């Protein structure tokens, strides 16, 4: 917990003082979306490579 002026952008230094948490809440949505995209792209790349190898083995 930290003490800070209620109007944190005030220049005068006067006014009400409030106690706030020094931590910001984590935002999990960007991590979830990014991880999902990476997994899908890697899965597609692995699948495409496997399909290419299968067709390359069949050709004489």
C-alpha positions as CSV (number, residue, x, y, z in Angstrom):
1,X,0.0,0.0,0.0
2,X,1.2,3.5,-0.8
3,X,-0.1,6.9,0.1
4,X,-0.8,9.3,-2.7
5,X,-2.9,12.5,-3.3
6,X,-6.4,11.8,-4.4
7,X,-5.9,14.0,-7.4
8,X,-2.5,12.6,-8.4
9,X,-1.9,15.1,-11.1
10,X,-2.4,18.1,-8.8
11,X,0.6,20.4,-8.5
12,X,-0.3,22.2,-5.2
13,X,0.5,19.2,-3.0
14,X,-2.7,19.9,-1.0
15,X,-5.9,17.9,-0.8
16,X,-7.0,14.5,0.3
17,X,-4.5,11.7,0.7
18,X,-5.6,8.1,-0.1
19,X,-4.0,4.7,0.3
20,X,-3.8,2.6,-2.9
21,X,-2.3,-0.7,-3.8
22,X,1.1,-0.4,-5.5
23,X,0.3,-3.2,-7.9
24,X,-1.8,-3.2,-11.1
25,X,-4.2,-6.0,-11.9
26,X,-2.9,-8.5,-14.5
27,X,-4.8,-8.6,-17.7
28,X,-5.0,-12.2,-18.8
29,X,-6.9,-11.8,-22.1
30,X,-4.0,-10.6,-24.3
31,X,-1.9,-13.6,-23.0
32,X,-4.7,-16.0,-23.7
33,X,-5.3,-14.7,-27.3
34,X,-1.6,-14.6,-28.0
35,X,-1.0,-18.1,-26.8
36,X,-4.0,-19.4,-28.8
37,X,-2.7,-17.8,-32.0
38,X,0.8,-19.2,-31.5
39,X,-0.5,-22.7,-30.8
40,X,-2.8,-22.6,-33.9
41,X,0.0,-21.3,-36.1
42,X,2.5,-23.9,-34.9
43,X,-0.2,-26.7,-35.3
44,X,-0.9,-25.6,-38.9
45,X,2.9,-25.4,-39.7
46,X,3.5,-28.9,-38.3
47,X,0.5,-30.3,-40.1
48,X,1.6,-28.7,-43.4
49,X,5.1,-30.1,-43.0
50,X,3.8,-33.6,-42.2
51,X,1.5,-33.5,-45.3
52,X,4.3,-32.3,-47.5
53,X,6.6,-35.1,-46.3
54,X,3.8,-37.7,-46.9
55,X,3.3,-36.5,-50.5
56,X,7.1,-36.3,-51.0
57,X,7.5,-40.0,-50.0
58,X,4.8,-41.1,-52.4
59,X,6.4,-39.6,-55.5
60,X,8.9,-41.8,-57.3
